[in-house]
């Protein structure tokens, strides 16, 4: 299926930074709306915290601690989204024994909103991923994986739209090329489409057609590849596209204390963030909207 035909079909079925407005100090409190984005990536089936003998990661992480932090942030701001950038599976005996069921059940209990798919989420085959879908009470997005001829068809949409406090948030997903990274027998007839072209199309649909106030890309492309300059990554994606406000990344296990600011092809700022791996950190980015929906943001990583 050609890229534009696929996009057309699936779209139907489916510090402090200023972005497009004045600085935060110009806002009056009674007009400002706050949207909080929490995110994880590459948790890799790490359910328990690291033990006291685990070096620099000792006594960090764990789903229970993450749940407490998320609950407290939601009490602070009910207009909070919880997102994940893929590689939920593979890394501890929990996955070997339960095949992903436990991970999806716990993420559902934490009330994740939207996630994308990483290469390790195919480790039990596309059939293994499909078998765990009934336990996932959250949405899956991937715009550049065409699942048309697979069991995952209709279960993954190119994008989702969520409205919080009258702020319209569009979220789409991108996955890394599977060929050479995942055995063909595991991903079957899944087709990989060019992520930059798809991102341009998706972000245009979300910003211009759907009239979203905030456009987020959940990416499992990787943050940067200094030794492979031609390989698509989150930084090059941000530079080559427009209409994306925030890229939440995964795959390279890159820990950023705060989001990287990249100028897109229209010379507008894009936030790019990633918070390492194994559930050690929780990313947090707060967006503030004034009465005209101009927005500013601030972000940081939270140690779990």
Legacy VTK file of the C-alpha trace (Angstrom):
# vtk DataFile Version 3.0
C-alpha trace
ASCII
DATASET POLYDATA
POINTS 304 float
0.000 0.000 0.000
1.400 3.414 -0.931
2.151 5.816 1.876
-0.432 8.481 1.089
-3.148 5.897 0.487
-2.306 4.348 3.844
-2.342 7.718 5.632
-5.646 8.685 4.036
-7.245 5.378 5.005
-5.947 5.211 8.573
-6.681 8.851 9.302
-10.320 8.233 8.568
-10.438 5.188 10.846
-8.549 6.477 13.483
14.547 25.890 31.809
11.237 27.520 30.342
10.256 27.616 26.709
7.756 29.727 24.795
5.927 28.017 21.933
3.780 30.202 19.762
3.018 32.822 22.380
4.165 35.059 25.196
6.268 33.988 28.154
4.623 32.349 31.131
5.065 35.469 33.271
2.544 37.354 31.099
-0.303 34.984 31.948
-2.875 35.740 34.586
-3.655 32.742 36.780
-7.399 32.835 36.141
-6.884 32.422 32.377
-4.090 29.860 32.318
-4.848 26.181 31.704
-2.264 23.596 32.662
-1.829 20.246 30.907
0.644 17.824 32.474
2.268 15.135 30.325
3.839 12.207 32.206
5.776 9.619 30.259
7.924 6.486 30.369
9.885 4.487 27.812
11.774 1.188 27.604
10.487 -0.099 30.936
11.340 -3.636 29.732
9.170 -5.589 32.164
10.803 -4.080 35.262
8.031 -4.465 37.803
10.075 -4.442 41.007
12.517 -1.770 42.160
16.221 -2.483 41.835
17.788 -4.098 44.889
20.192 -2.461 47.356
23.189 -4.142 45.678
22.400 -2.916 42.150
25.024 -0.208 41.952
23.925 3.218 40.773
20.340 1.980 40.307
20.036 0.541 43.814
16.621 1.018 45.425
15.283 2.927 42.397
12.328 2.224 40.146
9.393 -0.124 40.574
5.767 0.116 39.511
4.481 0.772 43.042
6.606 3.906 43.455
5.683 5.109 39.997
1.999 4.632 40.842
2.318 6.764 43.985
4.082 9.589 42.144
1.524 9.536 39.327
-1.382 9.540 41.768
0.019 12.565 43.595
0.563 14.478 40.359
-2.978 13.725 39.213
-4.283 15.099 42.523
-2.250 18.247 41.881
-3.523 18.539 38.297
-6.462 16.404 37.075
-5.596 17.442 33.501
-2.774 14.908 33.289
-1.926 12.399 30.558
0.247 9.295 31.019
2.069 8.045 27.904
4.672 5.408 26.981
7.087 5.271 24.036
7.435 1.507 23.663
9.527 -1.525 24.630
7.133 -2.431 27.394
8.146 -6.108 27.088
11.324 -8.162 27.608
13.941 -7.799 30.298
12.885 -9.735 33.414
11.415 -13.185 34.211
7.995 -11.559 34.515
7.850 -11.351 30.738
9.272 -14.838 30.264
6.567 -16.294 32.512
3.503 -14.112 31.823
4.223 -13.023 28.240
3.246 -9.386 28.836
-0.028 -9.942 30.662
1.295 -8.544 33.932
2.817 -5.486 32.284
-0.439 -4.562 30.538
-2.529 -5.203 33.647
-0.317 -2.959 35.766
-0.223 -0.220 33.144
-4.011 -0.376 33.029
-4.133 0.005 36.820
-1.855 3.047 36.514
-4.320 4.365 33.903
-1.957 4.906 31.012
-3.725 6.811 28.252
-1.781 6.121 25.043
1.315 4.060 24.168
3.267 3.191 21.048
4.978 -0.065 20.064
8.697 -0.809 20.348
10.727 -3.504 18.624
10.906 -5.678 21.769
7.126 -5.711 21.988
7.342 -8.229 19.099
9.625 -10.591 21.044
6.862 -13.174 21.469
5.761 -12.541 17.904
2.910 -10.414 16.701
0.605 -13.212 17.849
2.049 -12.939 21.358
1.440 -9.186 21.379
-2.086 -9.709 20.099
-2.792 -12.263 22.843
-2.097 -9.649 25.533
-4.281 -6.907 24.049
-7.384 -7.805 26.121
-5.418 -6.810 29.248
-4.603 -3.335 27.907
-7.125 -0.703 28.972
-5.283 1.998 27.067
-4.847 2.993 23.432
-2.104 1.954 21.018
-0.895 4.309 18.279
1.516 3.698 15.424
1.249 5.637 12.185
4.167 4.101 10.282
3.497 0.424 11.054
0.884 -0.824 8.623
-0.801 -3.792 10.339
-3.413 -4.265 7.606
-2.642 -7.927 6.881
-1.929 -8.979 10.472
-3.876 -9.952 13.594
-3.171 -6.460 14.966
-5.219 -4.792 12.244
-7.820 -2.396 13.771
-6.213 -2.675 17.235
-3.619 0.037 16.573
-4.608 3.455 15.265
-2.328 6.062 13.710
-3.395 8.645 16.280
-5.680 9.374 19.205
-7.230 12.652 20.318
-7.859 13.460 23.976
-9.528 16.613 25.280
-8.572 17.969 28.708
-10.111 21.212 30.005
-11.134 22.117 26.444
-7.546 21.661 25.241
-7.421 19.265 22.279
-4.390 16.977 22.326
-3.420 14.839 19.319
-1.048 11.917 19.847
0.478 9.781 17.076
3.080 7.024 17.153
6.192 6.086 15.183
8.206 2.866 15.284
11.727 1.955 14.259
12.465 -0.134 11.142
11.998 -3.782 12.112
14.008 -5.404 9.333
17.397 -6.457 10.643
16.324 -5.715 14.206
13.465 -8.200 14.626
13.141 -11.583 12.937
10.642 -11.482 10.066
8.723 -14.427 11.530
7.957 -12.328 14.607
6.429 -9.281 12.930
4.939 -11.167 9.961
3.318 -8.864 7.364
3.759 -5.650 9.321
4.920 -2.970 6.870
7.287 -0.178 7.846
6.587 3.257 6.326
8.944 6.230 6.208
8.642 7.947 9.614
9.443 11.483 8.482
6.907 11.454 5.652
4.287 9.872 7.911
5.043 12.367 10.694
4.519 15.266 8.288
1.174 13.841 7.212
-0.018 12.941 10.717
0.977 16.226 12.323
-0.703 18.171 9.502
-3.917 16.192 10.012
-3.825 16.751 13.772
-2.932 20.446 13.632
-4.836 21.611 10.561
-7.712 19.171 10.077
-8.421 18.058 13.643
-7.484 21.516 15.029
-5.456 20.134 17.920
-3.927 22.633 20.334
-1.065 20.283 21.208
0.512 17.651 18.926
2.599 14.887 20.516
4.632 12.192 18.774
5.333 8.976 20.682
8.517 7.787 19.005
10.487 4.569 19.266
13.033 5.744 16.706
15.846 6.610 19.125
17.117 9.975 20.353
20.264 10.377 18.222
22.779 8.313 16.218
26.001 10.300 16.057
27.849 7.517 14.210
24.968 6.992 11.759
23.998 10.492 10.607
21.617 9.191 7.935
19.566 7.132 10.369
16.254 8.711 11.365
16.140 9.722 15.015
14.071 12.035 17.178
16.383 15.004 16.642
16.351 14.659 12.855
12.595 14.055 12.927
12.060 17.313 14.795
14.246 19.249 12.350
12.624 17.784 9.225
8.963 18.258 10.154
6.477 20.867 11.324
3.365 20.999 13.517
4.826 18.715 16.221
5.078 20.307 19.664
6.564 17.420 21.643
8.422 14.210 20.754
8.518 11.630 23.532
11.177 9.105 22.602
12.452 5.635 23.356
14.729 2.852 22.076
18.173 4.369 22.811
17.685 4.440 26.611
18.766 8.086 26.614
18.348 9.898 29.912
17.625 13.613 29.657
17.281 15.740 32.781
15.124 18.122 30.772
13.779 18.218 27.206
16.037 19.144 24.307
14.816 22.115 22.269
15.072 21.653 18.489
14.021 24.094 15.771
11.770 22.527 13.137
11.693 23.277 9.415
9.582 26.364 10.133
12.090 27.560 12.773
9.659 26.811 15.595
10.647 25.073 18.806
9.994 21.360 19.331
10.570 19.627 22.662
12.312 16.238 22.501
12.432 14.144 25.645
13.397 10.641 26.801
13.868 9.265 30.312
16.311 6.382 30.146
14.939 2.905 30.759
13.709 0.250 33.215
11.175 2.524 34.910
13.906 4.377 36.814
12.544 7.767 35.849
9.260 9.427 35.017
9.225 12.280 32.543
7.089 15.316 33.303
6.299 18.209 30.983
3.782 20.908 31.909
2.142 22.968 29.180
0.437 26.250 30.046
-2.213 27.711 27.734
-3.436 31.299 27.909
-6.884 32.503 26.846
-5.833 32.447 23.177
-4.299 28.963 23.588
-0.763 30.235 23.157
1.444 27.867 25.122
4.619 27.668 27.137
6.170 24.636 28.771
8.598 23.382 31.369
9.874 19.842 31.818
12.063 17.646 34.001
12.768 14.025 34.897
11.578 12.562 38.188
13.673 9.864 39.874
11.464 6.975 40.999
LINES 2 306
14 0 1 2 3 4 5 6 7 8 9 10 11 12 13
290 14 15 16 17 18 19 20 21 22 23 24 25 26 27 28 29 30 31 32 33 34 35 36 37 38 39 40 41 42 43 44 45 46 47 48 49 50 51 52 53 54 55 56 57 58 59 60 61 62 63 64 65 66 67 68 69 70 71 72 73 74 75 76 77 78 79 80 81 82 83 84 85 86 87 88 89 90 91 92 93 94 95 96 97 98 99 100 101 102 103 104 105 106 107 108 109 110 111 112 113 114 115 116 117 118 119 120 121 122 123 124 125 126 127 128 129 130 131 132 133 134 135 136 137 138 139 140 141 142 143 144 145 146 147 148 149 150 151 152 153 154 155 156 157 158 159 160 161 162 163 164 165 166 167 168 169 170 171 172 173 174 175 176 177 178 179 180 181 182 183 184 185 186 187 188 189 190 191 192 193 194 195 196 197 198 199 200 201 202 203 204 205 206 207 208 209 210 211 212 213 214 215 216 217 218 219 220 221 222 223 224 225 226 227 228 229 230 231 232 233 234 235 236 237 238 239 240 241 242 243 244 245 246 247 248 249 250 251 252 253 254 255 256 257 258 259 260 261 262 263 264 265 266 267 268 269 270 271 272 273 274 275 276 277 278 279 280 281 282 283 284 285 286 287 288 289 290 291 292 293 294 295 296 297 298 299 300 301 302 303
